[in-house]
C-alpha cells in the first residue's frame, strides 16, 4: 500500500492488527521483536500521515448498529460492523479484509473487496 494516498486506517484496525500479531506470538510463529517492529511501523506511518486516519464517532456507531440490524443474513460481529461503518462513513470505494463475513457484508453495502 506504499505510494498510495487513498488508504484509510482506523485505530480499531490497528488494534485488530496487533491482536493478530499477538496471536502469532502465542503460537510461536512470530518473534516478539518482529511484532514490536511491525507495531511501530504501522503506528509511525499513521502518525506521519502516510495513511489517513478515520475515527470512531457517535455517527459511525449508529451506522454500525444499522448494519447489524439490516443485514440479518450476514452475521456480523460488532467490530466488523464498526469497520464497515468506518469505511462507508469515509466514502471508501473498497475495503481490505480477509474475513469472509465482513467481505460479504461489505459487498452487500456496495464496496469492492481487497484482496478480491
Buried (B, 14 or more C-beta within 10 A) or exposed (E): EEEEEEBBBBBBBBEBBBEBBEEBBEEEEBEEEEBEEBBEEBEEBBEEEBBEBBEBEEEBBEBBBEBBEEBEEBEBEEBBBBBBBBBBBBEBEBBBBEBEBBBBBBEBBEBEBEEE
